[in-house]
Amino acid sequence: MNSNSKIVLTLLIFSLLFSIVFAGEIHCWRQDISRLTSISYTFSETYSSEPLIVPKEAVLTITGFGNYNYECDDGASGTAINYFEVYDKKTGQVINTNGISSGGPITTGAVMCYDNANNIACYKDGENFIPKKGVCDLHAGGTMFVGKGATTKMDISLADFQGEQEWVIRFGAITPYFSGITPGSEKITFRDVMNLNFFVDSSKPSILVFPPTPLQKINTFTLEEDVNKEVFFTLLNKSRIPIRINDYSIDCPPGFNCFLEKNADGNNYYSGYTIGPNQAMIIDVTYSIDKDSIPAKGPSTMKVKFTPNGFKDCPLEGCIASSSPLQFQVGLIDQQDFQINVSNQQEQKYCVDSEGRVGRTGESYLPKINLYFGGNNPLNSSNDSSDETTDSLISPNECSSINYLTGGENQDWVYCTQKEFLVQLARRIDLYYTNLTSIKSLESLARFSEAQELREANGLISNFPANLRAQNLNFDNRSTSISELAEINDIIFSRIGFLGEQIDDISKLESLIKGITIRKLVNGVPVDALEITPGEYDVSIDINIDNDIMGLFAEGELNDQVNILVSLEKKSEPKLNWFFYYQDNNFDNINYAPTIESIYTNNYSKRGLIMSFEKENGGVGELKNFYSTYSVPLITRLVDQNSGEDYISDSKFEVNINNHTYETGDIFSVWSGFASSLGEKGCESTVKSTSKKGLPYRVLDIALNESGRFEIPDLNNLKSDTKMYLSTVLYLPSNEEIQIKAPFNVYTQNDVIEGDQYSIGTTIIKASDYPENKIDSLKKLFETISEEKVCILYDNSTSVEKWDLFWNQDKILDQLENVKANIDDAKRCETSELKAS
């Protein structure tokens, strides 16, 4: 071996020994930031400090970086000059840095601060060191540079940012062993110095001001007193910034006086109040008009001056917001000068009662609920599907408007109680899991197209809309619901049969529902509370299996290796905020016994009211009354029968009811004119009075004595040789039968009595003759809403929500259209007739 070969061999051996020794050494990289000056930041403008909200036009300025040291091993050090960055924790992006973006950091010299054994930098997280301080082998060398220059501040424009921001200011430790460092590199070890959490808002802070309706109609029956109407305007803050109400005013319609509530200092009551983000404020305005100014109409607008917290673009007196005009219209009902506008959308059905209140009717407004659990009547123990019994317990589509099999529309969905929803949920989990096991089997046989079809089917099963009543889905409530279901097992479950392939009895259902996790989302973010308000929810089911198991249940209990998460997020409100949607029970065990009342109550003081509910904020609601009634349309024909002299036509008639007494002055019914023998259009009254030219819209009869003799005093004195037709609807208790005797013609659906001053006609009215117009149960009530015979009036203008259900008088009077069509001695007032009586 020559000398050169020996030298090479020696170098190779030395190099090998050096690498072996070096590989065993551990060199520690530690960061010392004790010498940092104080970091601070400012925004050029803000909307709010608590929470911190800034406009996108703002600039963030960060200062106070200073110098700091890095220590390598136990004492060897290198000085670093201002290497830092602003890092977005949500996106993982570097917002800005003074090092990498300007060409640094630069690495030179030998390796230091590196664990060759594990191929990692020694520095761990700024708090813990591997190994601990004082046990490192010294191995320092080379020169360390981090960053370039001496940056003292950083300006960041927020123009490209929107929404919630989670940033952190951090300093970086970089081992010089590495080269080619880029942002986000795992070779950089950081220490967080300061967190920045704020919200960038691109919108201008503002409030929305709007009246309850675009049109406010008031229809009065007499001119005996001034008209006063309280109207509630809503102020809505849709921004994230608290807004202070400086002041507000109302523009009154011509001829009106407007009153705003004042405080003790004489200022508007709510001036100085603050509306929080996404909160509303209600301001009431009282409109008053002198009786001599009726009829009248005109617009009214509310103007509000406000100041958002920290917002710089408002003048000193505040920004200004105005409501859309509220069109006010006040008229006399007996002048018949108002019309009901009907929306051109087919599902919008409106109806009016004798007080001028506008309600809604039709199948679109029908309560979408099961009267009994799953539609099964527990009172019917048969196994067939007749009456109110169905042949399935709860459909997987029970609460869903989308069919899980086809992805098409499901018309038979209902707003579900908690019990119904939980059973539907269980059935879908069962279907999903059954498909899952089939998918695994098919894929093991390489039948991938069939497996893919089942995967698509599982997508429809596990992601679906659910319409829910108010309920709380916390664990205790779910457990109680399932326990209550177990109690009715003998009544319903045993009759219907199994729930599904996997869930074949009530005990498994109970185990499943207790084992799943349910969470509620708001804007995609989970919240702690599980209270559900009525509406449609997007529901998703996620099933994770720890191991390759084949059974959803093990020994009758939910397999502990199956993890099921159910998420719900509200999508929309109900079309009508029904009282029934706040009852998390079916109605088979709730007593809706009809209230027994008199004809006076049903036919006059409550005038066609069937049912009413009330619900205070946060409550579940209370049934106030349920009047079981039947409706009877009636037409009368009044005639002046003595053309030669001033004959006082007789509008007196008798009403006889078994076991019923009257008081003098009682009202029996309300009458409206619809045809007359005077005037070209038949709209002129035939009464001998110069003050009343139009047909009466609302005239009352009155009891003359306690024996049931009534008259219509306003219509007694008819003009010579004239005729006038009146209509009314009688609302009679379902247990009442009445007899009417009259000296004039009376027309009903089933009878015509002909009477005059010489011959009294008699007719008997009883519920059995009007089965289609009789309501004595919730089932019948829902049917009549669908048939448009019943109107729903929903009122949420106060803290107590109210629902009134009353007969649709127009629809009932339509049953006598054939009678009206055959009138040949008078002209029907087609242009201005209001059929509601």
TAMO-V828025 format. One record per residue. RES is the residue in one letter. SS is DSSP state (H for helix, E for strand, - for the rest). D_CENTER is the distance of its C-alpha to the mean C-alpha in Angstrom with 1 decimal. Layout:
res: <RES | RES>
ss: <SS | SS>
d_center: <D_CENTER | D_CENTER>
This chain:
res: <M | N | S | N | S | K | I | V | L | T | L | L | I | F | S | L | L | F | S | I | V | F | A | G | E | I | H | C | W | R | Q | D | I | S | R | L | T | S | I | S | Y | T | F | S | E | T | Y | S | S | E | P | L | I | V | P | K | E | A | V | L | T | I | T | G | F | G | N | Y | N | Y | E | C | D | D | G | A | S | G | T | A | I | N | Y | F | E | V | Y | D | K | K | T | G | Q | V | I | N | T | N | G | I | S | S | G | G | P | I | T | T | G | A | V | M | C | Y | D | N | A | N | N | I | A | C | Y | K | D | G | E | N | F | I | P | K | K | G | V | C | D | L | H | A | G | G | T | M | F | V | G | K | G | A | T | T | K | M | D | I | S | L | A | D | F | Q | G | E | Q | E | W | V | I | R | F | G | A | I | T | P | Y | F | S | G | I | T | P | G | S | E | K | I | T | F | R | D | V | M | N | L | N | F | F | V | D | S | S | K | P | S | I | L | V | F | P | P | T | P | L | Q | K | I | N | T | F | T | L | E | E | D | V | N | K | E | V | F | F | T | L | L | N | K | S | R | I | P | I | R | I | N | D | Y | S | I | D | C | P | P | G | F | N | C | F | L | E | K | N | A | D | G | N | N | Y | Y | S | G | Y | T | I | G | P | N | Q | A | M | I | I | D | V | T | Y | S | I | D | K | D | S | I | P | A | K | G | P | S | T | M | K | V | K | F | T | P | N | G | F | K | D | C | P | L | E | G | C | I | A | S | S | S | P | L | Q | F | Q | V | G | L | I | D | Q | Q | D | F | Q | I | N | V | S | N | Q | Q | E | Q | K | Y | C | V | D | S | E | G | R | V | G | R | T | G | E | S | Y | L | P | K | I | N | L | Y | F | G | G | N | N | P | L | N | S | S | N | D | S | S | D | E | T | T | D | S | L | I | S | P | N | E | C | S | S | I | N | Y | L | T | G | G | E | N | Q | D | W | V | Y | C | T | Q | K | E | F | L | V | Q | L | A | R | R | I | D | L | Y | Y | T | N | L | T | S | I | K | S | L | E | S | L | A | R | F | S | E | A | Q | E | L | R | E | A | N | G | L | I | S | N | F | P | A | N | L | R | A | Q | N | L | N | F | D | N | R | S | T | S | I | S | E | L | A | E | I | N | D | I | I | F | S | R | I | G | F | L | G | E | Q | I | D | D | I | S | K | L | E | S | L | I | K | G | I | T | I | R | K | L | V | N | G | V | P | V | D | A | L | E | I | T | P | G | E | Y | D | V | S | I | D | I | N | I | D | N | D | I | M | G | L | F | A | E | G | E | L | N | D | Q | V | N | I | L | V | S | L | E | K | K | S | E | P | K | L | N | W | F | F | Y | Y | Q | D | N | N | F | D | N | I | N | Y | A | P | T | I | E | S | I | Y | T | N | N | Y | S | K | R | G | L | I | M | S | F | E | K | E | N | G | G | V | G | E | L | K | N | F | Y | S | T | Y | S | V | P | L | I | T | R | L | V | D | Q | N | S | G | E | D | Y | I | S | D | S | K | F | E | V | N | I | N | N | H | T | Y | E | T | G | D | I | F | S | V | W | S | G | F | A | S | S | L | G | E | K | G | C | E | S | T | V | K | S | T | S | K | K | G | L | P | Y | R | V | L | D | I | A | L | N | E | S | G | R | F | E | I | P | D | L | N | N | L | K | S | D | T | K | M | Y | L | S | T | V | L | Y | L | P | S | N | E | E | I | Q | I | K | A | P | F | N | V | Y | T | Q | N | D | V | I | E | G | D | Q | Y | S | I | G | T | T | I | I | K | A | S | D | Y | P | E | N | K | I | D | S | L | K | K | L | F | E | T | I | S | E | E | K | V | C | I | L | Y | D | N | S | T | S | V | E | K | W | D | L | F | W | N | Q | D | K | I | L | D | Q | L | E | N | V | K | A | N | I | D | D | A | K | R | C | E | T | S | E | L | K | A | S>
ss: <- | - | H | H | H | H | H | H | H | H | H | H | H | H | H | H | H | H | H | H | H | H | H | H | - | E | - | - | E | E | E | E | - | - | - | - | - | - | - | E | E | E | E | - | - | - | - | E | E | - | - | E | E | E | E | - | - | - | E | E | E | E | E | - | - | - | - | E | E | E | E | E | - | - | - | E | E | E | E | E | - | - | - | E | E | E | E | E | - | - | - | - | - | E | E | E | E | - | - | H | H | H | - | - | - | - | E | - | - | - | - | - | - | E | E | - | - | - | - | E | E | - | E | - | - | - | - | - | E | - | - | - | - | - | - | - | - | - | - | - | - | - | - | E | - | - | - | - | - | - | - | - | E | E | E | E | E | - | - | - | - | - | E | E | E | E | E | E | E | E | E | E | E | E | - | - | - | - | - | - | - | - | - | - | - | - | - | E | E | E | E | E | E | E | E | E | E | E | E | E | E | - | - | - | - | - | E | E | E | E | - | - | - | - | E | E | E | E | E | E | - | - | - | - | - | - | E | E | E | E | E | E | E | E | E | E | E | - | - | - | - | - | E | E | E | E | E | E | E | E | E | - | - | - | - | E | E | E | E | E | - | E | - | - | - | - | - | E | - | - | - | - | - | E | E | - | - | - | - | E | E | E | E | E | E | E | E | E | E | - | H | H | H | - | - | E | E | E | E | E | E | E | E | E | E | E | E | E | - | - | - | - | - | - | - | - | - | - | E | E | E | E | - | - | - | E | E | E | E | E | E | E | H | H | H | - | - | - | - | - | - | - | - | - | - | - | - | - | - | E | E | E | - | - | - | - | - | E | E | E | - | - | H | H | H | - | - | - | - | - | - | - | H | H | H | - | - | - | - | - | - | - | - | - | - | - | - | - | - | - | - | - | - | - | - | - | - | - | - | - | - | E | - | - | - | - | - | - | E | - | - | - | - | - | - | E | - | H | H | H | H | H | H | H | H | H | H | H | H | H | H | H | H | H | H | H | H | H | H | H | H | H | H | H | - | - | - | H | H | H | H | H | H | H | H | H | H | H | H | H | H | H | E | E | E | E | E | E | - | - | E | E | - | - | H | H | H | H | H | H | H | H | H | H | H | H | H | - | H | H | H | H | H | H | H | H | - | - | - | - | - | - | - | - | - | H | H | H | H | H | H | H | H | H | H | - | E | E | E | E | E | E | - | - | E | E | E | - | - | - | E | E | - | - | E | E | E | E | E | E | E | E | E | E | E | - | - | - | - | - | - | - | E | E | - | - | E | E | - | - | - | E | E | E | E | E | E | E | E | E | E | E | - | - | - | - | - | - | H | H | H | H | - | - | - | - | - | - | - | - | - | - | - | - | E | - | - | - | H | H | H | H | H | H | H | - | - | - | E | E | E | E | E | E | E | E | - | - | - | - | - | E | E | E | E | E | E | - | E | E | E | E | E | E | E | E | E | E | E | - | - | - | - | - | - | - | - | - | - | - | - | - | E | E | E | E | E | - | - | - | - | - | - | - | - | - | - | - | - | E | E | E | E | E | E | E | - | - | - | - | - | - | - | E | - | - | E | - | - | - | - | - | - | E | - | - | - | - | E | E | - | E | E | - | - | - | - | - | E | E | E | - | H | H | H | - | - | E | - | - | - | - | E | E | E | E | E | E | E | E | E | E | E | - | - | - | E | E | E | E | E | E | - | - | E | E | E | - | - | - | - | E | E | - | - | - | - | - | - | - | E | E | E | E | E | E | H | H | H | - | H | H | H | E | E | - | - | H | H | H | H | H | H | H | H | H | - | - | - | E | E | E | E | E | E | - | - | - | - | E | E | E | E | E | E | E | E | - | H | H | H | H | H | H | H | H | H | H | H | H | H | - | - | - | - | - | E | E | - | - | - | - | - | - | - | - | ->
d_center: <93.8 | 94.4 | 93.3 | 90.4 | 89.0 | 89.4 | 87.5 | 84.6 | 84.5 | 84.6 | 81.6 | 79.6 | 80.3 | 79.5 | 76.3 | 75.3 | 76.1 | 74.2 | 71.1 | 71.4 | 71.7 | 69.0 | 66.6 | 66.9 | 66.2 | 62.9 | 62.2 | 59.4 | 57.2 | 55.7 | 53.9 | 54.9 | 52.6 | 54.2 | 55.8 | 52.5 | 52.0 | 48.6 | 45.8 | 43.6 | 41.1 | 39.8 | 37.3 | 38.7 | 35.6 | 32.4 | 29.2 | 28.7 | 30.7 | 28.2 | 26.4 | 28.9 | 27.4 | 29.9 | 30.0 | 31.1 | 34.3 | 35.4 | 38.3 | 38.5 | 42.1 | 43.4 | 46.8 | 49.1 | 49.9 | 53.6 | 55.8 | 55.6 | 57.7 | 57.4 | 59.8 | 61.2 | 62.9 | 64.2 | 65.4 | 65.6 | 63.3 | 62.3 | 60.9 | 57.7 | 56.8 | 53.1 | 51.4 | 47.6 | 44.3 | 40.7 | 38.6 | 34.9 | 33.7 | 30.6 | 32.4 | 35.9 | 37.5 | 40.2 | 39.1 | 42.6 | 46.0 | 49.5 | 51.2 | 50.3 | 49.2 | 52.6 | 54.8 | 55.0 | 55.3 | 58.9 | 60.6 | 64.4 | 67.0 | 67.1 | 64.5 | 63.3 | 60.4 | 59.7 | 59.7 | 61.8 | 61.6 | 57.9 | 57.5 | 55.0 | 55.0 | 55.8 | 53.2 | 50.2 | 47.4 | 49.0 | 49.2 | 51.0 | 54.2 | 55.9 | 58.5 | 58.5 | 60.3 | 64.0 | 64.5 | 64.2 | 67.4 | 68.1 | 67.8 | 67.3 | 68.3 | 67.6 | 65.7 | 62.0 | 60.0 | 56.3 | 54.9 | 56.9 | 57.6 | 56.3 | 52.8 | 51.8 | 48.4 | 45.6 | 43.4 | 40.1 | 38.2 | 34.4 | 34.1 | 33.3 | 30.7 | 26.9 | 24.3 | 25.1 | 28.9 | 30.9 | 34.5 | 37.7 | 41.2 | 43.8 | 47.5 | 49.1 | 52.1 | 53.8 | 56.7 | 59.5 | 60.2 | 57.4 | 57.5 | 55.2 | 52.2 | 48.9 | 45.6 | 43.7 | 46.9 | 47.1 | 50.6 | 49.3 | 48.5 | 46.3 | 45.9 | 42.6 | 43.5 | 40.3 | 36.5 | 34.5 | 30.8 | 29.1 | 26.4 | 27.5 | 25.3 | 26.4 | 24.4 | 25.8 | 24.1 | 22.8 | 20.5 | 18.7 | 19.9 | 18.7 | 19.5 | 17.3 | 18.8 | 21.5 | 23.9 | 24.8 | 27.3 | 29.4 | 31.9 | 34.6 | 37.2 | 40.1 | 41.6 | 42.4 | 40.2 | 38.3 | 34.6 | 32.1 | 28.4 | 25.8 | 23.1 | 20.3 | 19.9 | 17.1 | 18.3 | 15.9 | 17.5 | 16.0 | 19.1 | 20.2 | 22.9 | 23.2 | 24.1 | 26.6 | 26.7 | 30.4 | 30.4 | 29.0 | 30.5 | 29.9 | 31.9 | 32.9 | 33.6 | 37.3 | 38.7 | 35.8 | 35.7 | 32.7 | 32.2 | 30.2 | 30.2 | 33.0 | 33.9 | 37.4 | 38.7 | 37.7 | 35.1 | 31.5 | 29.7 | 27.0 | 29.5 | 29.8 | 26.4 | 24.4 | 20.8 | 19.7 | 17.9 | 14.3 | 14.8 | 15.1 | 18.1 | 18.7 | 22.2 | 23.7 | 26.5 | 28.9 | 30.6 | 34.0 | 36.5 | 40.0 | 40.7 | 43.5 | 41.1 | 39.1 | 38.1 | 36.6 | 33.9 | 32.9 | 30.3 | 28.8 | 27.4 | 26.3 | 27.9 | 27.0 | 29.3 | 27.8 | 29.1 | 27.2 | 28.8 | 31.6 | 30.9 | 34.3 | 33.8 | 33.1 | 36.2 | 37.5 | 35.8 | 32.4 | 30.2 | 29.1 | 25.8 | 25.7 | 23.1 | 23.4 | 25.9 | 24.9 | 27.4 | 28.8 | 30.9 | 32.8 | 35.1 | 37.1 | 35.7 | 39.3 | 40.0 | 37.4 | 36.4 | 32.7 | 31.0 | 27.6 | 26.2 | 24.6 | 22.5 | 24.4 | 21.5 | 22.6 | 19.5 | 19.2 | 21.4 | 22.1 | 24.6 | 26.3 | 28.0 | 31.3 | 29.8 | 28.2 | 24.6 | 22.5 | 20.3 | 19.0 | 20.6 | 21.3 | 20.4 | 17.1 | 15.8 | 17.5 | 15.8 | 15.7 | 17.2 | 20.6 | 22.6 | 24.7 | 24.2 | 24.0 | 25.2 | 28.5 | 30.1 | 32.0 | 34.4 | 35.7 | 37.7 | 39.1 | 38.6 | 38.0 | 34.8 | 35.6 | 33.7 | 30.3 | 31.5 | 30.6 | 32.7 | 30.2 | 28.3 | 25.0 | 24.7 | 23.7 | 21.3 | 20.1 | 16.3 | 16.7 | 16.7 | 19.5 | 22.9 | 24.3 | 27.8 | 27.6 | 24.4 | 24.0 | 21.4 | 21.2 | 20.9 | 21.1 | 17.9 | 16.1 | 13.3 | 15.5 | 16.7 | 17.7 | 21.2 | 20.4 | 18.3 | 21.1 | 23.7 | 22.1 | 21.8 | 25.5 | 26.6 | 25.2 | 26.8 | 29.9 | 29.9 | 29.3 | 32.2 | 34.5 | 34.1 | 34.7 | 38.0 | 39.0 | 38.3 | 40.6 | 43.3 | 43.1 | 43.3 | 46.3 | 48.0 | 47.1 | 45.0 | 42.5 | 41.1 | 40.2 | 38.6 | 36.5 | 35.2 | 34.1 | 32.4 | 30.4 | 29.6 | 28.4 | 26.0 | 24.2 | 24.4 | 23.1 | 20.3 | 17.8 | 14.3 | 13.4 | 11.2 | 11.1 | 11.2 | 10.9 | 13.8 | 15.7 | 17.4 | 20.2 | 23.7 | 24.9 | 22.1 | 22.6 | 26.3 | 26.1 | 24.1 | 26.7 | 29.5 | 28.3 | 28.3 | 31.8 | 32.9 | 32.1 | 33.7 | 36.8 | 34.9 | 32.6 | 33.2 | 37.0 | 36.6 | 34.3 | 35.8 | 34.9 | 31.4 | 32.7 | 35.6 | 35.2 | 33.3 | 35.8 | 35.3 | 33.0 | 34.5 | 33.7 | 30.0 | 30.0 | 31.7 | 29.3 | 26.1 | 27.8 | 29.0 | 25.9 | 23.9 | 20.1 | 18.2 | 14.6 | 14.2 | 12.5 | 13.9 | 16.3 | 17.7 | 18.0 | 17.1 | 19.0 | 16.4 | 15.3 | 13.0 | 10.1 | 7.2 | 6.7 | 5.7 | 8.2 | 9.9 | 13.0 | 15.8 | 19.3 | 22.4 | 25.3 | 28.7 | 31.6 | 35.0 | 37.6 | 40.6 | 41.5 | 40.8 | 40.5 | 38.9 | 35.3 | 37.0 | 40.2 | 42.0 | 38.9 | 36.7 | 34.3 | 36.6 | 36.3 | 36.8 | 33.5 | 30.5 | 27.1 | 23.9 | 20.5 | 17.6 | 13.8 | 11.3 | 7.6 | 7.9 | 5.3 | 3.2 | 6.5 | 9.2 | 10.1 | 8.5 | 11.7 | 13.8 | 14.9 | 11.7 | 12.5 | 16.0 | 16.7 | 20.0 | 21.5 | 23.3 | 26.8 | 27.6 | 26.0 | 28.4 | 27.2 | 30.8 | 31.3 | 32.4 | 36.0 | 36.5 | 39.2 | 39.4 | 39.2 | 35.8 | 34.3 | 36.1 | 36.1 | 34.6 | 31.3 | 32.1 | 30.4 | 27.7 | 26.9 | 24.2 | 22.1 | 19.7 | 18.7 | 16.3 | 17.0 | 14.7 | 14.6 | 16.3 | 16.0 | 17.3 | 20.8 | 22.5 | 24.7 | 26.8 | 27.5 | 30.3 | 31.9 | 33.4 | 34.9 | 35.0 | 38.3 | 38.8 | 42.0 | 44.3 | 47.4 | 50.3 | 52.2 | 55.7 | 58.4 | 61.3 | 64.2 | 64.7 | 67.9 | 66.9 | 63.8 | 62.6 | 59.7 | 57.5 | 56.4 | 52.6 | 53.2 | 52.0 | 51.7 | 48.9 | 50.1 | 48.0 | 49.5 | 49.6 | 47.8 | 49.2 | 48.2 | 48.6 | 50.2 | 47.5 | 44.8 | 42.6 | 42.4 | 40.3 | 39.1 | 40.9 | 40.4 | 43.1 | 42.6 | 46.2 | 49.5 | 53.1 | 53.2 | 52.1 | 51.8 | 48.1 | 48.3 | 46.0 | 48.6 | 49.0 | 52.4 | 52.6 | 55.6 | 53.8 | 53.7 | 50.5 | 48.3 | 48.7 | 45.5 | 44.5 | 42.8 | 39.1 | 39.0 | 42.2 | 42.6 | 45.3 | 46.9 | 48.9 | 52.6 | 53.5 | 52.5 | 53.7 | 50.8 | 52.3 | 50.0 | 50.4 | 48.5 | 50.5 | 49.1 | 50.4 | 53.8 | 55.9 | 55.7 | 57.7 | 60.7 | 60.3 | 56.5 | 53.7 | 50.0 | 47.2 | 44.3 | 41.3 | 39.1 | 36.9 | 37.9 | 35.3 | 37.5 | 37.0 | 37.3 | 40.4 | 42.2 | 44.9 | 46.3 | 49.4 | 49.6 | 53.0 | 53.4 | 56.2 | 54.0 | 52.3 | 49.0 | 47.1 | 44.6 | 43.3 | 46.1 | 48.9 | 50.7 | 52.9 | 55.5 | 56.8 | 59.0 | 61.1 | 63.6 | 61.5 | 58.3 | 55.8 | 53.9 | 50.8 | 48.9 | 45.1 | 43.7 | 40.4 | 42.2 | 42.8 | 39.1 | 37.4 | 34.9 | 33.9 | 33.7 | 30.6 | 31.5 | 28.8 | 25.1 | 26.2 | 28.0 | 25.2 | 22.9 | 25.8 | 26.4 | 22.9 | 23.4 | 26.8 | 25.3 | 27.5 | 24.7 | 22.2 | 18.9 | 18.3 | 15.1 | 15.8 | 13.7 | 16.4 | 17.7 | 16.9 | 17.3 | 14.8 | 17.1 | 17.3 | 20.7 | 22.0 | 25.3 | 27.8 | 27.6 | 31.1 | 31.6 | 31.1 | 33.5 | 36.1 | 36.0 | 37.9 | 40.9 | 41.0 | 44.2 | 45.8 | 44.8 | 46.1 | 49.5 | 50.0 | 53.3 | 54.6 | 51.7 | 49.3 | 45.6 | 43.6 | 41.5 | 40.3 | 38.9 | 38.4 | 35.3 | 35.3 | 33.0 | 35.4>
